[in-house]
Amino acid sequence: MEKKFKATTAGSLPKYDWLAETETLWPQWKASGDELWDKQKKSAKLWIEEQEDAGLEIVSEGEQFRIHFVHGFLEKIIGIDWDKKTQMGIRNDRYTVEVPTVTHEVERQALCILKKLVF
């Protein structure tokens, strides 16, 4: 198969509008619980197929299981207060966002992303 463009991998890919809000920095999921998990898997599968069809050598799930790079791993860490936000610059201070605040000693309480990796 001839490659459509030269690339080896893609990182974060857009979320489908049936999965999460679109075109916003901190989108909200449009489902929860088992329904959210099913939609995340469907979205990841579609993006994996898209990357394979494009001829990418290394495919990823396109970050369909987390809202933003701050989320995901940190959701399972004790000592982070998700209700108390702190403003900080990210992406080399290109923009300022409110992020969860470290309020106590941090500790991992459970496996953070295993379920998503196994998918």
N, C-alpha and C positions, 0 to 999 in steps of 0.2 A: 504494500500500500504506500502510495506517495504521501509524504507528510504535507499537511496544509500550511504549516509554519514551523520554524525551527525553535524547539523548546524541549526541555527535558522534564519539567515539572511546573505545576501551578500551585499557588498558596491558597489564600483565602478567596473563595468564590461567592458570588451573590446568593442570598437566600431567596427561594421562591416566595411569591406573595401569599401562598397558602400556608407557608411555614412560619414566617415572621414578617413584621413590618419591613418595608423596603426604604432605601435611600435615607436612612437615619443612622447616626453613630451608635446609639444604644437601643436597638430595636427590641420590641417585646415579642415573645412567642405567641402564636395564635392558637395554641393548644397546650395541654398539660398532661402529666402522667403518661399512661400507656399510649394515648393518642399522639402526644408529642413525640415519644420515642419512635413510633411507627412512621410518622411524617419525617423525622430526621433521617431515619434509615432510607426511606424512599428518596429523599432529596440527595443524600450521599450517593446512592446507587445511580441516580440520574446523572450526577456530576462525574462520577467515575466513568460511566459509559461515554459521556461527552468527551472526556479527556482521552479515552482509548480511541474513540472515533477520530480525534484530532491527531492521533499518532504520538502522543506524549509517552516518553519512556518510563517515567515515574508518575504514578497517579496518586491522588490523595482524596480524602472525603471533602475537601474544600472548606473545612471548619463549619460543617453543617450542624455540629453538636454543641456549639457554643455561640453565645451572642457576640462576644468581643474577645480579643486576646487576653484581656484581664480576667475574664471568666473561665470556667472550666476547671482548671487545676485548683484555683483559689477557693472554689465553692466548697471543697472538702477540708479546708484548713481551719483549725480552731485558732482563735485569736484575731480574726478579721471580722469587723462589724460592717455588714452590708447595708445597714440603715444609716450609719454615720459616714458621710462622704467627705473626702479631702480633695481640694482642687490641685491638680498638678499638670505640668506640660508633658505631652507624650509625642512620639515621633519627632524627636529632636526639637521639641518645643514648637512644632508647627501649629498645634492647637492645645487648648486647655480643656481638661475634662474633670468631672468629679468621679473619684474612684473610691472603692471601699477602703476603710481605715484600719490599720493595724492597731489594736487596742490592748493586746496582751501578748505574751510569748506565743509564737506561732508553733503549731504542732499539727502534723498530718493525722487525721482521725480515721481515715479509711483509704482504700485504693481510690485514686482520683479519676483516672481515665480508662481503666482496664476494660470496662464494658464497651466503651466506644472504640477502643483499639481492636477488641475481639470481633466487633462487627465486621 
